[in-house]
Amino acid sequence: MNPTRSLAELEQQDAFIRRHIGPDAEEQRSMLQALGLSSLDELIDQTVPRSIRLNSPLELAGPRSETDVLACLREMAAGNQLFTSCIGMGYYDTILPPVILRNVLENPGWYTAYTPYQPEISQGRLEALLNFQQLTLDLTGMQLANASLLDEATAAAEAMTLARRVARSPSNAFFIDQDCHPQTISVVRTRAEAFGFELIVGDVAQLQDHPVFGAVLQYTTTWGEVRDLRPLIEQVQAQQGLACVAADPLSLVLLTPPGELGADVVFGSSQRFGVPMGYGGPHAAFFATRDEYKRAMPGRIIGVSVDSRGRRALRMALQTREQHIRREKANSNICTAQVLLANIAGFYAVYHGPEGLRTIAERVHRLTAILALGLERCGITRSNRHFFDTLTLRVPGQARLIVGRARSLRINLRLIDTDHLGVSLDETSTAATVAALLQCFAGDAHGQEVEALDLAVRGADTGIPLSLQRRSPLLTHPVFNSHHSETAMLRYIKSLQNRDLALDHAMIPLGSCTMKLNATSEMIPITWPEFARMHPFAPREQAAGYRQLIDELETMLRAITGFDAICMQPNSGAQGEYAGLLAIRKFHEANGNGHRDVCLIPTSAHGTNPASAQMAGMRVVLVACDEQGNVNIDDLRAKAEAHSEHLSCLMITYPSTHGVYEEGIGEICDIVHRYGGQVYMDGANLNALVGLARPADFGADVSHMNLHKTFCIPHGGGGPGMGPIGVKAHLAPYVANHVVVPLDGPDPENDAVSAAPWGSASILPISWTYIALMGGRGLRRATEIAILNANYIARRLGQAYPVLYSGRNGWVAHECILDIRPLKAATGITEEDIAKRLMDFGFHAPTMSFPVPGTLMVEPTESESKAELDRFIDAMLTIREEIARVEQGQWDGEDNPLRLAPHVMADLTSDWQRSYSREQAVFPLPWVAANKYWPVVNRIDNVYGDRNLFCACPPVEEWAQ
């Protein structure tokens, strides 16, 4: 007992800092001693350039306890009023089955995994994504589907760019149906303007009057009309354009698939398959096309391949299409998708099966038909003759009155204009909902009974034309017909989880990815109904809690970065890059400098940078790096001067992608500004700056912040993410606005970059909670420990694996690059061999061959303890000893545990004819056996998977095996 401690000390308001940061005080001292340093301050002083250092603490509140912060969030959430939403417009209330809620959305085994670049330890979520692709194929009637995009509106923009890549039409015009959702039209307009396409927004009756390279058609329309698209599709294709169809997935359970109507591309949002509305996201868009367009497909595709034993294995296929390889020639800048949400939608279909989905769809449609008949009998006419779940109603001069009456019953309708209202029903709608809606429109004495109306519509023309009713089979694969009891579903989910390695098992030291703790207290609020069930277009007064949360988070981010304004709309880091570059472009145009279109990018940049630049309509000019990995300032100056008349901006990552704090960052920014350009700072490495330096202070004009890295939103196996941008005051008018919910600050004429006004709003409580728990002092300490952990690894491994780049005094920033090239030259062992061998130790590999081919980039983050770092270091040193045995000729270059890694249980029971023991293969260090992770497949054959592309659930015979 210590009676001298104060009450403030006993209350432990800063306890979470110790929970979040891995190394305790003793471990920190030990690591500093290994570095030859006396204090953490000494390390920071020797590492971070003094010219950029903050001279005062962050203007943030102090740390708070988890109990206090959650109580505050509860109070904030109470400010969100949950009305029955009948707004529609692509967002619908849904019921997430509890077995999926608890075992996927709330399960760190699913939400803390990374993008499955290492497929041998990702087979579970790869199968879940393959299920999602099969669901998409069955619903759409197409040949090839990807593993999700960011949202429906972004998918529409990607459909347009795919059409331009593959269409034979010489036209530069693209048509979008005016009956698409308005947010979709807005996002497509943004993309078309950047690419220089002529966008025609019009009535489909006029489509034949316009030669176009493609068109987007809505099925069903935003007004609810179910139209036969075949004549329109034929018109587009007759012009050698692509017909792209935006579709609602639940309606496709009952409607003829667009692929059977002749569509070239089909996309939409899978949100209503169990994913909460969440005030706009995150939601997984689906995207499908013809097989012949596979190499032009945006996003990631999961394909079937084989492992070294010839057994079926899954992987991401055709990765050479992606931005990290093709850079400015990539199909899109997409770096992340919406994997967690796609998995939820896929599991929703697995759990309900075809009959369950059909019942849900028929019930929603029946309720809509009952409502339609009841309103018709009350003398209210509708604009759409046919319908699935949405009615557009004519109420001359009465719209606002009816909206007010509905709100008194806690129902939100879509206010179209003074004479028209929209009503959409969903999975949560009931007979009571219909009765309340009849009361809203026709008053208390409407005289209609739901049961009587139900009898009247049974067997009658219920709103879907006979020619458009689905006749093709749906979800016939066994995976959708085997797991309908909760017991079966629970075990299926668990069986997939067991195949994956996530942060709940071990550290994931991926450089440039910041795989830090996603604390439970940060995750808890996202499933509260007040945050989860809010429609993004609900009246603002009903979302007071969200507005408070967003306003406070923006204030926090301004304090952390130094920027004057924050735009929350971008729903991924790559989307943030795109949004920031568009703001720069608009700024130049507004100042009479629309000709400025050159974007300078260092050769070390992440592939999303050049991909985003070309999407923003810019020309990429590369800037060389010197031997130390820094931007070559002389080359930068020369190119800035050479392109001074057309210089738009510089994109630079800081600290650099080489893992060092460049001393010349201030001079770099000055050079760009001197020649009329703006500085875009890629915020991928913000985890090495928070509390120590602010981008806006040392010269950045705009930067995106990866909330899924620095601010603890989990990666979800490859999404969701959030990439809000911070801008200086002169750029603030030029960031994205929203057509449905106008935002304060940006020019009201600005279009959107994402479907929802505040992007993936439902995951913003995670970052708000993290910052509130840590406070300014805790955030700075997290940055300092991230730097300490990286330098400890670099020092311990430096003798075995040369550290390629270091900064002042030989220190790295928050990550380090290990050079494997000399070992490869001497032994033939590659960085891939080391990555696969690490799986036998129970570790995910560091980032391979980025930013330098033949290297491994390690980022431990602040959340890993010294004990965990030492286990990783021991694994890497053991691997180095194994490489030495190859180097010395003790092991053959092909018959060794590195080349044959990873090892699976089947290896133990096979006829063992290898030069090393079974124990060396699977238990290479004593501690491995205590918590052994077993990969379920051997090394996967990437070439086979691309040459024999198959991106759907395997045939029944193979699945049964």
Secondary structure as GFF3:
##gff-version 3
##sequence-region A 1 961
A	DSSP	alpha_helix	7	11	.	.	.	ID=ss1
A	DSSP	alpha_helix	15	20	.	.	.	ID=ss2
A	DSSP	alpha_helix	25	34	.	.	.	ID=ss3
A	DSSP	alpha_helix	40	47	.	.	.	ID=ss4
A	DSSP	three_ten_helix	50	52	.	.	.	ID=ss5
A	DSSP	alpha_helix	66	77	.	.	.	ID=ss6
A	DSSP	beta_strand	84	85	.	.	.	ID=ss7
A	DSSP	alpha_helix	98	100	.	.	.	ID=ss8
A	DSSP	pi_helix	101	105	.	.	.	ID=ss9
A	DSSP	alpha_helix	108	111	.	.	.	ID=ss10
A	DSSP	three_ten_helix	119	121	.	.	.	ID=ss11
A	DSSP	alpha_helix	123	140	.	.	.	ID=ss12
A	DSSP	beta_strand	144	145	.	.	.	ID=ss13
A	DSSP	alpha_helix	152	166	.	.	.	ID=ss14
A	DSSP	beta_strand	173	177	.	.	.	ID=ss15
A	DSSP	alpha_helix	182	195	.	.	.	ID=ss16
A	DSSP	beta_strand	198	202	.	.	.	ID=ss17
A	DSSP	three_ten_helix	204	209	.	.	.	ID=ss18
A	DSSP	beta_strand	214	219	.	.	.	ID=ss19
A	DSSP	alpha_helix	230	238	.	.	.	ID=ss20
A	DSSP	beta_strand	242	247	.	.	.	ID=ss21
A	DSSP	three_ten_helix	251	253	.	.	.	ID=ss22
A	DSSP	alpha_helix	258	261	.	.	.	ID=ss23
A	DSSP	beta_strand	265	269	.	.	.	ID=ss24
A	DSSP	three_ten_helix	278	280	.	.	.	ID=ss25
A	DSSP	beta_strand	285	289	.	.	.	ID=ss26
A	DSSP	three_ten_helix	291	296	.	.	.	ID=ss27
A	DSSP	beta_strand	301	306	.	.	.	ID=ss28
A	DSSP	beta_strand	312	317	.	.	.	ID=ss29
A	DSSP	three_ten_helix	319	321	.	.	.	ID=ss30
A	DSSP	alpha_helix	323	326	.	.	.	ID=ss31
A	DSSP	three_ten_helix	327	329	.	.	.	ID=ss32
A	DSSP	alpha_helix	339	377	.	.	.	ID=ss33
A	DSSP	beta_strand	381	382	.	.	.	ID=ss34
A	DSSP	beta_strand	390	394	.	.	.	ID=ss35
A	DSSP	alpha_helix	399	408	.	.	.	ID=ss36
A	DSSP	beta_strand	411	412	.	.	.	ID=ss37
A	DSSP	beta_strand	414	417	.	.	.	ID=ss38
A	DSSP	beta_strand	420	424	.	.	.	ID=ss39
A	DSSP	alpha_helix	431	442	.	.	.	ID=ss40
A	DSSP	alpha_helix	450	457	.	.	.	ID=ss41
A	DSSP	three_ten_helix	466	468	.	.	.	ID=ss42
A	DSSP	three_ten_helix	478	481	.	.	.	ID=ss43
A	DSSP	alpha_helix	486	497	.	.	.	ID=ss44
A	DSSP	alpha_helix	520	523	.	.	.	ID=ss45
A	DSSP	three_ten_helix	524	527	.	.	.	ID=ss46
A	DSSP	alpha_helix	529	532	.	.	.	ID=ss47
A	DSSP	three_ten_helix	540	542	.	.	.	ID=ss48
A	DSSP	alpha_helix	544	561	.	.	.	ID=ss49
A	DSSP	beta_strand	565	567	.	.	.	ID=ss50
A	DSSP	alpha_helix	573	590	.	.	.	ID=ss51
A	DSSP	beta_strand	598	602	.	.	.	ID=ss52
A	DSSP	alpha_helix	608	615	.	.	.	ID=ss53
A	DSSP	beta_strand	619	623	.	.	.	ID=ss54
A	DSSP	alpha_helix	633	642	.	.	.	ID=ss55
A	DSSP	beta_strand	647	653	.	.	.	ID=ss56
A	DSSP	alpha_helix	665	674	.	.	.	ID=ss57
A	DSSP	beta_strand	678	682	.	.	.	ID=ss58
A	DSSP	three_ten_helix	683	688	.	.	.	ID=ss59
A	DSSP	three_ten_helix	695	698	.	.	.	ID=ss60
A	DSSP	beta_strand	702	704	.	.	.	ID=ss61
A	DSSP	beta_strand	725	727	.	.	.	ID=ss62
A	DSSP	three_ten_helix	729	734	.	.	.	ID=ss63
A	DSSP	three_ten_helix	761	763	.	.	.	ID=ss64
A	DSSP	alpha_helix	764	797	.	.	.	ID=ss65
A	DSSP	three_ten_helix	808	810	.	.	.	ID=ss66
A	DSSP	beta_strand	816	819	.	.	.	ID=ss67
A	DSSP	alpha_helix	821	827	.	.	.	ID=ss68
A	DSSP	alpha_helix	831	840	.	.	.	ID=ss69
A	DSSP	beta_strand	847	848	.	.	.	ID=ss70
A	DSSP	beta_strand	855	858	.	.	.	ID=ss71
A	DSSP	alpha_helix	866	887	.	.	.	ID=ss72
A	DSSP	alpha_helix	905	909	.	.	.	ID=ss73
A	DSSP	alpha_helix	918	922	.	.	.	ID=ss74
A	DSSP	three_ten_helix	926	931	.	.	.	ID=ss75
A	DSSP	alpha_helix	942	947	.	.	.	ID=ss76
A	DSSP	alpha_helix	956	960	.	.	.	ID=ss77
###
